Amino acid sequence: MPDALYDVIIIGGGPAGLTAAIYASREGLHTLLLEKMACGGRVALTAHIENWPGTPDGINGMDLTEKFKQQALKFGTQITEFAEVTKVEPLEKAVQITTDNGSYTGKTLIVATGSVLKKLNVPGEDKFYGKGVSYCATCDGPFYKGKDVAVIGCGDSGLQEGESLLGFAKSVTFIAYRSFMKARQSLQERVKKKPNAKFLLNYIVTSINGNKTVTSITAKERQTNEERIIDVQGVFVYIGFMANTNFLQGVVDLDPVGCIVTNDDMQTSVPGIYAAGDVRSKKIRQITNACGEGTIAALAARDYIKEL
Amino acid sequence: MEEVKPINIGDDQFETEVLKAEVPVLVDFWAPWCGPCRMAGPVLDKIAEEYEGKVKVCKVNVEDQRQVAIDNGIMSIPTLNFYKNGELVDQMTGVTPNFESDIKKKIESHLD
């Protein structure tokens, strides 16, 4: 339906986008949400969320975002899943959005596309995806019961996911690119106490090796260049995130790492285009502030439409 | 007519339902704790309906049926295994933006 004019088009069905959808459609705005896969966002990869207020017993990530989705639908948001946006074009007082399956026009746009895990880009990574290489410890941890695995990256994500793997695996070798681990101290202390946790600091992984499945990784000490082969059957990659903004190059201002720059009202460098959640240039990336930003963006879009 | 749904199978049904099936079989290895698996679910429901009689869609919940997953080389979920005449002929891991068309392309390549 290329001719329908929406008040608000939201790209991304994670917490920020779905919250924006709840607010926008509850305000009576004609709202469309486009999601590249199925709604959930990166939260869907987390089995147990402990810091979502109102859930003292914790909640499964997919359960949480499914509720968000139901609530957005209830208020009338139209949700189209498996629709990847390839192009965004600002028009006179409107924005045109192109997907593989058609184009849509909105008076305003809220970008809530979040981020994806960075890949290592070493030989073997693609070949062994699903055969020992994984980006979701929550999903795949149980397959590594009694096996040796490596976690690449020692930030909060690496240590958190690694901590859950320690419950299944015979050993978990944490490999940090720097000479120290970036994860928060309390988490480091907890992980270091585990008898089956090992640490290799200041190493860079240069290849993932195996036949049909992973059997080892090769890592190099960054100062001495000493090479080591570590026998593992699983490799979990957590070396940081990359904002999903490829389709926005040259459309709105991005910061040097590709995140969208906004003002306090979540407005980007283009009036009528807003950003919310992990895709925004900011320091703290939590579900709670993603939802807060989705709220602000939706209400700012409402006010902007009034002035059109 | 009743809606065609993927068939949930247990360890002991794998041979009869999958390996001895008369049509190609798509087996979805999944678990309730896995978000991407749940994203894949509705797409597979659609595939089961669209390919009724031509392709059989089965689901193995690896939470209860760990052994059959391990026996079939599963190390990540969701993984879709394609079986034809009792042989594993293709495999797909993860959910992609073009998930439905990716699955269909694989299916078509294995239909006679």
Interface residues (C-beta under 8 A of the other chain):
Chain A: K36 M37 A38 G40 V43 A44 L45 T46 A47 N60 G61 M62 F82 E84 D100 Y129 G130 K131 G132 S134 C136 T138 C139 D140 P142 F143 Y144 K212 T213 G234
Chain B: A31 W33 C34 G35 P36 C37 R38 M39 A40 P42 V43 V62 R66 A69 I70 G73 I74 M75 S76 I77 P78 T79 Q91 T93 G94 V95 T96 P97 N98 F99 E100
